[in-house]
Amino acid sequence: MVVKPFSQAIDPAKVFEIQNQQYSERLLMSGSVPAGQTALGKVNVSNLGHFFSMFVTGTFTTLAMPAAALVDTGVSYLSGQLIDGAGQRKLFNDRIPLSLWLSPGRRRDATSTTVLTDPIGNNLFYPIELEYLFTANADIMIEFYNSSNQTNYYEICFHGIRIISDMVFKNRLIPGGGARRIAENRQRRG
């Protein structure tokens, strides 16, 4: 006889209800920040539902031109301030170097003229916890600053769970769903 210790604790109907209203999703933000400037990166959460971020991974370049040649120095020139676009709420006290919250994050850049002697790039990316609920239709934003004298690049991926809104789940926002819902309501009223 097989013992199923969780069979008494798990209500399949409840589990399926929860499972059908959420799924794993990743939101990618990528771009560049010109030398000595700030830039705003953003990704939209969309109207499908709220996005519960669980962790973040990312990469960034470390390019500078200390002499006459473009060099990948390994120094983290990019820093960022994470902002919840709903209400413009800043989630960090100040801009934080990307190397502190996208560990290891730095990637080797092939455009460097000293690519053979540049610091070794990172092949493994460790997810960093970032638990935060972003509302539907909001933007996840990062205000970047580049302290280098060269353009640097970034890619940041927010890993989380899409919590489908009741409107979508009940077929109201699905294309054609609104018209179908209106027709069903008219039939019920007679």
Backbone torsions as a table, in degrees:
resi	resn	phi	psi	omega
1	MET	NA	131.4	179.3
2	VAL	-88.2	128.3	177.7
3	VAL	-89.0	128.9	178.8
4	LYS	-117.3	88.1	-173.3
5	PRO	-64.2	-25.8	-177.5
6	PHE	-94.8	-6.1	-176.5
7	SER	-62.1	-28.6	178.8
8	GLN	-83.5	-25.0	-176.1
9	ALA	-90.5	-24.6	-176.4
10	ILE	-98.5	126.1	175.5
11	ASP	-97.3	103.6	-175.3
12	PRO	-53.8	-39.9	-179.3
13	ALA	-61.4	-42.3	179.8
14	LYS	-67.9	-42.1	179.9
15	VAL	-62.8	-45.0	178.7
16	PHE	-63.8	-37.2	178.4
17	GLU	-61.7	-45.8	178.4
18	ILE	-66.4	-45.5	-177.7
19	GLN	-60.9	-37.6	-178.3
20	ASN	-74.5	-11.4	-179.2
21	GLN	-105.3	6.8	178.2
22	GLN	-154.1	156.0	176.9
23	TYR	-155.9	160.0	179.9
24	SER	-71.2	138.6	179.7
25	GLU	-147.9	155.5	176.2
26	ARG	-128.4	133.7	177.4
27	LEU	-113.8	124.6	-175.8
28	LEU	-105.6	132.1	174.0
29	MET	-119.4	129.6	178.2
30	SER	-146.6	155.6	179.5
31	GLY	170.4	-164.2	180.0
32	SER	-134.4	157.8	177.2
33	VAL	-126.5	117.1	-179.4
34	PRO	-61.7	158.9	-178.9
35	ALA	-55.2	128.3	175.4
36	GLY	64.5	20.3	-176.0
37	GLN	-126.3	171.0	172.6
38	THR	-105.4	155.4	176.6
39	ALA	-149.2	147.7	179.8
40	LEU	-104.3	118.3	174.4
41	GLY	-99.5	142.1	177.7
42	LYS	-152.7	153.9	174.6
43	VAL	-136.3	137.3	-177.2
44	ASN	-89.0	137.6	179.5
45	VAL	-75.5	-25.0	-179.7
46	SER	75.1	173.8	-175.8
47	ASN	-92.5	8.0	179.3
48	LEU	-67.2	-25.7	-179.7
49	GLY	154.5	179.6	-179.4
50	HIS	-70.9	157.6	178.9
51	PHE	-122.4	116.6	177.4
52	PHE	-95.8	104.2	178.2
53	SER	-73.3	133.0	179.2
54	MET	-109.4	-38.6	175.8
55	PHE	-158.5	169.1	-175.6
56	VAL	-132.9	144.5	171.3
57	THR	-131.5	160.4	178.9
58	GLY	-176.4	167.2	176.9
59	THR	-132.2	159.3	176.8
60	PHE	-155.9	156.4	178.3
61	THR	-95.5	161.9	-178.1
62	THR	-132.2	57.2	-175.6
63	LEU	-91.6	142.0	174.6
64	ALA	-151.8	168.3	177.0
65	MET	-129.5	77.9	-178.7
66	PRO	-71.8	-23.6	178.5
67	ALA	-126.7	-136.4	-179.3
68	ALA	-91.5	-0.2	-176.3
69	ALA	-125.4	148.6	176.7
70	LEU	-73.0	125.4	-174.1
71	VAL	-127.1	139.2	171.7
72	ASP	-89.6	98.8	-171.6
73	THR	-82.0	-20.5	-175.1
74	GLY	84.9	-2.5	179.0
75	VAL	-84.2	136.3	179.9
76	SER	-81.1	98.1	179.7
77	TYR	-85.4	-22.3	-178.1
78	LEU	-88.8	134.5	171.8
79	SER	-130.6	160.0	-176.4
80	GLY	-149.9	151.6	175.6
81	GLN	-115.3	114.4	180.0
82	LEU	-77.9	130.9	-175.4
83	ILE	-130.4	133.2	171.0
84	ASP	-83.6	114.4	-176.3
85	GLY	-62.3	-22.0	176.6
86	ALA	-79.6	96.9	-179.7
87	GLY	92.7	2.5	178.5
88	GLN	55.2	39.2	-178.7
89	ARG	-79.0	121.1	178.0
90	LYS	-80.2	127.3	-174.9
91	LEU	-94.4	-10.9	173.0
92	PHE	-116.3	155.8	177.2
93	ASN	-68.4	-29.9	-177.2
94	ASP	-156.8	176.2	173.8
95	ARG	-65.6	137.9	-178.7
96	ILE	-118.2	134.4	176.5
97	PRO	-55.0	136.1	-177.2
98	LEU	-59.2	-27.4	180.0
99	SER	-66.1	-18.0	179.9
100	LEU	-88.5	-20.6	179.6
101	TRP	-128.9	7.1	170.3
102	LEU	-126.5	57.9	-173.5
103	SER	-75.7	131.0	-8.9
104	PRO	-78.5	-30.7	169.4
105	GLY	74.2	-48.3	-175.6
106	ARG	-62.1	134.6	176.5
107	ARG	-121.6	147.3	178.3
108	ARG	-71.7	138.7	-176.6
109	ASP	-111.4	127.3	-176.4
110	ALA	-70.8	-14.7	-179.2
111	THR	-79.2	-7.6	178.4
112	SER	-65.8	141.1	179.2
113	THR	-82.2	-10.7	179.7
114	THR	-118.0	37.8	-172.3
115	VAL	-54.7	-31.2	-179.0
116	LEU	-71.9	-26.1	-178.6
117	THR	-108.8	1.4	179.3
118	ASP	-66.7	156.4	174.8
119	PRO	-56.1	148.6	-177.8
120	ILE	-65.7	137.1	177.0
121	GLY	-76.5	167.9	-178.4
122	ASN	-101.7	132.3	178.4
123	ASN	-101.5	-23.2	-179.0
124	LEU	-102.3	137.9	179.5
125	PHE	-120.9	124.6	-177.7
126	TYR	-97.7	126.6	178.0
127	PRO	-67.9	135.0	177.8
128	ILE	-105.9	130.1	-179.2
129	GLU	-60.1	132.8	174.9
130	LEU	-149.9	81.9	-178.1
131	GLU	-90.3	115.0	-179.2
132	TYR	-160.8	139.2	179.3
133	LEU	-97.9	114.4	176.3
134	PHE	-97.5	135.0	-176.2
135	THR	-77.3	157.0	176.5
136	ALA	-58.0	146.0	-179.9
137	ASN	68.1	3.3	178.7
138	ALA	-88.0	166.2	174.0
139	ASP	-107.5	141.2	166.8
140	ILE	-94.4	122.1	-174.6
141	MET	-124.5	150.5	172.1
142	ILE	-133.5	124.5	174.9
143	GLU	-91.5	108.8	-175.9
144	PHE	-93.8	150.9	169.2
145	TYR	-132.0	135.7	-179.7
146	ASN	-113.7	111.1	-179.3
147	SER	-87.9	4.2	179.2
148	SER	-83.9	167.3	173.6
149	ASN	-96.4	15.4	176.7
150	GLN	-135.3	155.2	175.6
151	THR	-65.1	136.2	175.3
152	ASN	-122.8	157.1	-171.3
153	TYR	-122.6	155.8	-179.8
154	TYR	-144.9	153.5	167.8
155	GLU	-139.1	125.8	-179.6
156	ILE	-129.0	130.8	-179.2
157	CYS	-117.9	122.8	176.0
158	PHE	-94.3	120.3	-179.6
159	HIS	-102.3	132.0	-179.1
160	GLY	-170.8	-157.0	-177.4
161	ILE	-123.2	129.0	173.3
162	ARG	-84.4	122.1	177.8
163	ILE	-101.5	103.5	-172.8
164	ILE	-66.6	131.4	-178.8
165	SER	-69.3	157.4	178.9
166	ASP	-60.1	-33.5	180.0
167	MET	-61.5	-45.4	179.4
168	VAL	-70.3	-45.4	-176.4
169	PHE	-60.2	-34.0	-179.4
170	LYS	-89.6	12.9	172.3
171	ASN	72.6	23.3	180.0
172	ARG	-87.0	-29.1	-177.9
173	LEU	-102.9	-3.1	177.3
174	ILE	-73.8	135.0	-178.6
175	PRO	-48.5	128.6	-178.4
176	GLY	84.1	-15.6	-178.0
177	GLY	-68.6	-36.4	-178.9
178	GLY	-64.2	-46.2	179.5
179	ALA	-63.6	-41.1	179.1
180	ARG	-63.7	-41.1	179.7
181	ARG	-63.9	-41.2	179.0
182	ILE	-63.8	-43.7	179.2
183	ALA	-63.1	-40.2	177.4
184	GLU	-63.4	-41.2	179.3
185	ASN	-65.9	-38.8	178.1
186	ARG	-64.5	-40.7	-179.8
187	GLN	-64.1	-39.0	-180.0
188	ARG	-66.0	-37.4	-179.0
189	ARG	-74.6	-18.3	175.7
190	GLY	95.0	NA	NA
